[in-house]
């Protein structure tokens, strides 16, 4: 989604401050090279709830048509779960060699990504996404990412990295201060 300018006035309407009037567009957001939206399958169950098939594994490799279509082979090393409380904003972190697949099991999560790979053809490309239980997100190494729960309910995020967690000097979670990467993916971008 994005915005396009209609002009300073349209159909007898004008912005009081003389600023431009914008129209929201619903075109797909351009994503950094290697970032993939992964459809998730959710089925109703007989108790009134749902069943979600997150991924299938084939000899330890995620068997997802959306990833295979991009030539991506993800071999998860662990499964992590984060319960994200309302109002939580976790801005930029980056993994130098870890790839991961995010999937939301409950709620809606605003996500932001920025390509920080110097030799990538999409270096510097920024995108904002809304993740729901129906859409997962594959994030390759070198793409900074963050999230925000702007809802009134907790969000449950599962993610499958291809490296096991390590603290200390071997950590794969590097941080970038929001002042050094100014892109607020929570607020609507209107220009």
C-alpha angles and dihedrals in degrees: 000000000000143000136259127194118251092184138260091298136017135175092354094310126116133178108249093230093048091248123141123282112230134203121212114235125206100207118135113272114247108245131204115264110281096017108122134187107223118205113228124211116230122180131185115245129212094257095062095262132095140255119216123200101206100180141335118226123217110192089334095310121114107252101208121143091214091059096040089052087062095043092251121150113189118188106186117219095192144351119240130190126203123188104205114202122219113280095021115145119185110183129194128351129151136196115217095206107001123104120195145182118220123202127177114218098180131018134359126291130196110220132189127195133187125187107234097170105119095208097043118114087227096048109158095014111145127199137178120209137180112222121203132168088273096059130053126189128223111206118191123211113280097033111114114223142180140168143210132200104212094168130096093243135064118267122218113214122186118191133185114206122188092225128058118246117265131175130209122030092346095057117133092203111092120175131221116198112240089235089060093049105034105192117125103198091181099065118069111259107226103174 
